[in-house]
Amino acid sequence: MRARLLAFAAAGAATLLAGAAPALATPAGFAPQHSNHVKHHSVGGTFNQDGGNWSGWVSQGSGFSSVSASWTEPAVTCNSSNDLYAPWVGIDGYGSQSVEQTGVATDCSSGSPNYQAWYEMYPDSPVYYDNPVQAGDNFTASVQRSGTNYTLTITDNTAGWTQHVTKSYNGANSSAEFILESPTGAYPNFGTVTFTGAKVDGSTYTGEGGVALDASNNSGFEDQTGQISNGSFDVNYVQE
């Protein structure tokens, strides 16, 4: 899995979104892809922006200092060996070229899903952890900033391990995210991913000042982001 994900990093996933509006400079791995999009989808009476290969919620503003949430890794069905996606939380990447994010990738290159936790601070390549991850594991992830120091933490609450790193970085601090992303634009059938306990700058996230994104999959499927309530929301894999 590591070799496959690093291969995507070396190739530059930006080329996979040719025509998306507008891509940022040559991202690596799970790197920034988005500015503002114009296509909209109707979900539960609300309208979500077309997120390219991102789905989930983005809080927009300035000076963000922390973001955190939990989710449970679903058992996925691989549609092809090109399927690759990750739930993550982070600061930046939506309309900025800086990224501070951590999550869990699911890779189908072997024909079966393989899971691996990681973090990324673009333009450096993603760093992958060797800790075992299985479908059904519950995770809590966070990014915390103090000045120009960022601490990225991910905990497998089921398996009982934690990884964290602190680095100095010149981030824009202009967005905070709870995202599902695919560098290949090809998602496995993940059913539903539910983010819970979503917080921005220490407060429960309500969606105020934010935008919901839907990602379009291959083969006529879409990741639809639901409304957020008390820091919780679903992203569903559905047919368009």
C-alpha positions, 0 to 999 in steps of 0.5 A: 500500500505504501508503495502505491500511495507514494507512487501517486505522490510522485506522479502528482494527483493534480493531473487526475482532475484535469478540468476541475476548477481550479486545481492548485499547483501539483499536489502530492498524495492527499494534497490540496485540490480545491478552490470554489466550485460552481456545480451544485447537487441537491441533498435533503433540501440543501445544495452542495458544491461539487467538490471534485474528488473531495466530499465533506464539510469545509469551514472557511475563515482565517486564523484556524488553530485546531480541528478534530473529529472521529469516524469508524472505518467502513468495510468497503467493496473495491470496484477496481484496482484504481480505488483509493480514498481516505477520510481525514481532518485538517487545516488548509487545502481549500483554496490554499496551497498549504496542507496539514492533515491526517487520516486513514487511506484505503487502497484497492490496488491488490484487489482487496482493501488495505488500510493505513494511517498517514499524515501530510504537510504539503509540499512534503510527501505523505508519511504512512504509519505501520500500525495495523488498521482494520475495517470497523476500527474507530478513529479520532484525529486532530490538527492543533496549531500554536503559532507556526507549530502544528501537532497532527495526531491520529488515534485508533480507539479500537486497537489502542494506538496513537501516532502524532508529530509536531512540525514547524510550518508556514500554513495559511490557516484559512480553512478547516476540513472534515473530508473524504478524498480520492487522489485517483478520483475512484472511490470504493463502495464505502456505504456510509462514513459518519464523522462525529464530534467535529470541532473547529477551534475547540467548539462543536462545528455547526456548519456556520461559515462552511460549505458542504462538498459532494465528490463525483465517482467513476461509474455514475456514483457520488459521495453525498454529504449530509447536513451537520447536526451537533458536530455529526454528519454522514457521507453516503456512497449513492448512485447519481 
